[in-house]
Amino acid sequence: MAAPTYTPVPTSIPFNGSFPQPSSNESPATVGLNYIRKFREERLSSLRPFSEFFDSNRLSKPNNFASITSRFNYNLNYFQGNYLLVFLGITAYSLITNVMLLFSVAFVAGGMHYISRVPPEGVVIGSSTWTPRQLQTGLMCVSIPLFFFSSTIGTVFWIIGASAVTILGHAAFMQEGVDGNFSSNV
């Protein structure tokens, strides 16, 4: 049996070996602030009041699996902004309590900020001239063992597990709102 022939797919913009960078008049801080502003407008617009999120009168044990599924469908959509804040809070807690990981993240962010300010000709360190690409490679070579020793993988799995237990537990035990009961009957 003959191997299939390879036909390259034409693209309108060829890859030139580098990723798009922000325009030179925008600093990384401005780009980050614009991203945070956009994130707040889009994701946190569905934030519900905490008195509604922690309403103990609506907590009850689900009767069966169908009830759990119905509550998941309603609550995960209705409280998505609150659940996002819970996830971000668990992530912030894990970063604050793991000082080595916090240092690693700050080191890489500071290194990338410094490298973004290096001119294309490079920077002279000692008797050598280092280009931004070489500095990025060096930063990557230093950051991989740094993240390994700061137990990044364990922290990521802890964040996923703690978020899943907290969010899915709340969604399973929180009764649907009145509008959820009416929407299922219509």
PEUR-V252010 format. One record per helix or strand of 2 or more residues. SS is the DSSP state (~ for helix, > for strand). FROM is the first residue (numbers start at 1). LEN is the number of residues. If there is no record, write none. Layout:
ss-><SS & SS>
from-><FROM & FROM>
len-><LEN & LEN>
This chain:
ss-><~ & ~ & ~ & ~ & ~ & ~ & ~ & > & > & ~ & ~ & ~>
from-><28 & 44 & 50 & 56 & 65 & 80 & 99 & 123 & 128 & 132 & 152 & 178>
len-><15 & 3 & 4 & 3 & 14 & 18 & 18 & 3 & 3 & 18 & 22 & 8>
